[in-house]
Amino acid sequence: TMIMIPYNTLPVEMTKDFNQRTYLTGSKAMFGKVANFLAAAIPGIYFYYFNKDSATPFFLTGLTYAIIMITSLIMLYFNSWERPTDDVVDESTHGFMEGFNKLFTDLFSTFKLKTFRTHLGMYLFGFGAEWLFTATFTYFIVFNLEQPRTFVSEMNSLSSICQFFSTAFFMMWCAKRGFKRPFIIAILIVVSSVIGYVGVYYLNIPHMTWLIIGITIWFGLGTGGVYYIPWSVYVFLADVDEVLTGRRREGLYAGAMVMAGKLMRATVVFCLGVVLSLFGFESGIHHQPASAVNAINGVMIFGVAGMALIGIYFSVKMKLDKASHAEITKELERLKKGGRKEDATPEIRKLVKQLTGYEYDQCFGNNNVGFKFENKAEAF
């Protein structure tokens, strides 16, 4: 967490350009897919060459991970940059208690930003559907379709490869068209894939293995977009927040997203365990009762697909896109150069209300959102 929160803020710090931020976030996601593949492959390589009862493959796996991580951080340090220190406002506090108060006041104030609430709906329900699918997929393949566990690993690897290419595609699409339509398409691909998986079980279709492979490829093409797009939207949230608060709080929104994501992930896994237990699932046996099998199918349809559709609902409500971001950035620059708030056009006033949830005259720090510093001059 100490690495990921500042790391996620770097695209915001490195450039103000919409396309450049989009490509930076996409490149990060694509290297993440490569890292996931390596993380799964490296232990297998060592276990192939060394005795499985030996500690050596575990040691070499840990050593390899450490070398990769250190090398990556060194390369990151020498190939990234931040805003000039002159552009950063000092927000130091007096004493531990005031700092503690500032942390939680600012953290919970993020939910007052309308765009962030909408974005959180996209992120939590889109990612939540993926997390629930990942947790359920092994049960579905092993107990419903009665395939070996190695087949699950093979399908996950295939999906990761497809996600790499789909992330590149969605990155270019978002740079040209914005976020809303690509995210909806990605979610619909995931929903159709889940329906396809369950349909294979109920229709008892022959040549099931090849059909599952085909559905997994289709699923991976959508999953790349579902994972990538919410973090692409994130890099523009700080600009909308600056309109509301007059402050730069990139790291705060990264922290709020990570915190909410961890809570959602824990919740969906916990709920899956409860549901399976209620419907008679028994660990340690290969053939589960019909009630447990149907429960797994139900989680796939009503849980995974249901959460995905809720994610679509929030994406439809999202007003932040390439055009609206350009408009609010232009307005921020106008005010920073000494422009008057009274000269704001009706169009920009309406856009600010849509993005922040506050009237134009209540924005730019003229509200009770976030921690308030004593004797601090107005930002605009």
N, C-alpha and C positions, 0 to 999 in steps of 0.2 A: 504493500500500500504506500509506503514512503517513497518508493520509486515510481509507481504508476501514476499517482496524482500529479506530481510536477511534470512527468513525461507527457501526460495527456494535455497539459496546458501549452506545450511548446509550439504547436501549429498556430495558436492564437498569438503567441509572443513573436513568432518569426516573421509573420506577414499579415497585412490587412486585406490582401486580395482574395476574393471569394474562390476563384479557381485554384490558386496556389494552396489555400487551406484545404480545399477538397482533395487535391492530389496528395498533400502531405498526410492527411488522415488515411487516405486509401492505401498509400505506400506502407504506412504503419500496419494497417490491417493485413496486407498481403504478406509482409514479413512475419506477422503473427501466425498466419497459416503455415508458413514454412517451419516456424518454431514448433508449432503443435505437431507437425509431422515428424520432425527430428526428435522431439521429446518422447514420442511413442516408439520410434525406430531404434534409437540409441541403446536402450536397455536390451532389446531383442538381439542386437548384434553381439553385445558382450555375453549374453546368456548362450548364444550359439557357439561361441569359441571357448567358453569356460564352463567348468562344472557348475551345475545349477545349485548344488549344495554348498558352494564356496562363497565366501564374502567378497571375493575379487570383483565380480561383475557389478555388485552394488557400489563398491568403492570407485571403480572406474567410471560408472555412470555419474556419480556425484561429482567426480573430478572433471569430467567432460562438461557437465552442466555449468560448473563454476567457471571454467575457462571460456566457454561461450558467452556467459553473462558478463564477465569482466571485460572481454574483448568488445562486446556490444556497447557497454557503457563508455569505454574509452573512445570508441568511434563516434558515439553520440556526442560526447563532450567536445571533440574537435570539429564536428560537422554541424553544429547547431548554434543558435544565438538567441539572445533575449532582447527585450526593449532596452533602450539606453536608461541608465539609472536616473537621468534627469527627468524622464517621463513617468517615473514611479513615485507615487505619493507615499510618504512615510505614514504608516498606520500603527506605529508602536504604541503599546499601552503601558500604564503605570501599575506594575505589580502583577502577581499571578492571578488574583481573583478577577481583576478587570479584564485580563487577557482571556480567562476562562469564560467570563460573561460575554465578551465580544465573540468568541468562537461559536457559542451556541445561539446567541442572538442572530448572528449573521447566517449560520447554518439553516435555521428554521425560517429565516426571512426569504430564502430562495423560493419557497413555495408560494410567496405572494406574487411572484412574476407569472403572469398568465401563460406566456410562451413556454416557460419551464414546466409548468403543470401539464400542459399538453404534450410537451416533449417527453416528460416522465411517463405518461401513459403509453406513448409509442415504445419507449425503451423498455419499461418493465413488462408490458404484456407481449411485446415482440420477443424480447429475450426470454421472458418467462415461458412462452410457448416452446422455444428452443430448448431451454433447460429441462422442462418437463418431458419433452420428447426424448432427450438424451438419457434421462433417468428411466424412462419407460421402454425404450427401444430394445434393450437387452432382454427384458422380460417378454416382450412381444415376439422377438425372433426365437428365443429358446423355448418358451412354454406354449405360445399360440401356434407358431409355424413349425415348431419342433426341429429347428436347425441347430447345428453345433455352435458353441460360443466363439469358435474361431471365425465363423461366418460374420458374427457381429463386428469383430475387429476389422475384418476385410471391408465391410460396408462402411464403417467409420473412416477408414483410410481413404476409400474411394470418394466419400463425401468431402473430406478435407481437400483432396486434389481439385474437385469441382468448385469448392468454395474459393480457392485461390484464383481461378479464372473468372468466376462470377463477380468477385470483389473488384477486379480490374474493370470489368464491364460496367458495373454499377457506379464505380468511381467516375468514369468518363460520362456516363449518363447524368449523374447528379451535377457534374461541373457545367453541363449544358442546359439542363432542364430544372434543376432544383431537386427537392427531396420527396415531395408528396407522392407523385405518380410512381417513381421507382420503388418506394417502400411498399405501396399498395400491391404492386405487381409481385414483389418478392414474397410478401405475406400470402398472397393468393396461390403462389407456387407451392409454398409450404402446406397450406390447407389442402390443396388438391393431392399432394403427395401423401398426406396422412389418410385421406379418404381412399387413395389407391392401396396403401398398405393394408388397411382394414378390409377393403373390398377383396383383396387376394385371399384373406382368411375365410370370409363368409361365402365367397363364390367357389372356393376350392378349385382355383384355376390351375390347369396343368402347366408344366414348364415354369414352375413358380420361381426357381432360382434366377433365371434370366429376367423375369418380370420384376423381381425385387431389385436386381441390379439396375434396371432401367429406371425404376421409381427413385432409387437412391441417387442416381445421377441427376435426375430432375430436381429432387429435394436439395441436393448440394448447390445447384445453380441458384435456387431461391435463398438458401440459408446465408450465402455470402452477402447478399444485400441486407438481410434482416440484421446481421451482426454489424455490418459496416455503417449503415445509414444513420442510426441514432448517434453514434460517436462523431459522425460527420456534422450532424446538426449541432452537437454540443459546442463545436469550436466557434459558433456564431452567437451563442447565448450571452457571452460576456458583453457584447456590443449592445444587445437589447437591455441587459441589466445596467449598463452605464447610462442609458437613456433614463432608466427609472431612478437609480441611486446616485448617479454622478461619480461612481467609483469603479475601479477595475477589480473584478473578483473572479478571475478565471479559475484559480485553484479551488475556491469555495464550491463552485458548481461541479468541478471534477470530484471533489470529496463527497458532495451530496449524492451524485450519481452512483459512485462506488458503494457508498453506505446503503442506499436504497436497493441497489442491485444485489448486494450480499443478503439483505433481508428477504428479497423476493426469491432468490435461489434457495435459501434455507427453507422458506415457506412451502415452495412447490414440492421439494423433496420430502418434507415432513408430511404434507397432505397426501402425497402418493403412498407413503408407507401406511398411513391411517386407512386410506381407501382399500388398499390391497388386504390389509389385516381384517377389515370389517367384512370383506367378501370371501374370506376363507383361504387366503394365500398362505401356504406353508413352505418355509424355507427348508432346503435340504432334500427336497423330493423333485423328481423330474416331471412327473405328470400332475398338474394342478387340477383341482375341481373345476367344473364348468363355470361356477359362479366367479372364481378368480380370473379365469380366462376372459369371461365377458366383461369383468371389471377392467382388465387391461385394455380391451377394445374401447370401453367407455371412456377411459382416461385419454386415449388417443384422440377420440372424436370430440367429446365434450370438454375435455381439459385442454389439450394442445390446440385443436382447431378453434375452440371457443375463445381461448386467450388471444389467439392470433387475430380473430375477428374484432375483438375489443381494441387491439392495436391498430387495426384499420380505422376504427371509429375515431380514435385520437388523431391519426394522421390526416383525416379529412378536415379536422378542426385546426390543423396547423396553418398559421398565416405567415410564418417566417420562410422566405424563399430567396432566391438570388436577387429578384427585383426589390423586394421589401428591405432586404439587408442593405442594398446599395442606397436606398432612400434614407434610412436612418443613419447610415455612416456619413452621408452627405450633410445631414442635419447636425450631427455631432461636430463635424468639422466647421460648419458655419458658426455654431455657437462658440467653439473654442477660439475662433478668429475674431470674436467680439460681436457677433451678430446678436440681435435682440430677439427674445422669445416672442414678443408681440408681433413680429414679422412672419411668424410661421404660417404656412398656407393651410387652408382647411383640409387639404389632402393629407399633409404630414401629420396634422393633429388627429385625424381619423385613424391613420396607420399606427401612430403611437398608442392610441387607446386600444386598438386591436391586439397589438403585440404585448403591451404591458398590463392591460386591464385597468389602467389609471388614466385620468384626463391629462392632457398635455401640460396644463399648468400645475399639476400635482407631481410631475416628474422632475428629473434632473436634481434629485436630492430634496425636493420640496415635499417631503412626506416622512412617515415614521418607519420606513422600511430599512431594516438593518441597524447595526450599532451606530450610535451617534457620538461623535467626538466633541469634547468641549473646546470652544473657541476655535473651531475649524472654519476656514473661509469657504464660501460656496464654490463649487466646482465650475459653475458657469455664471 
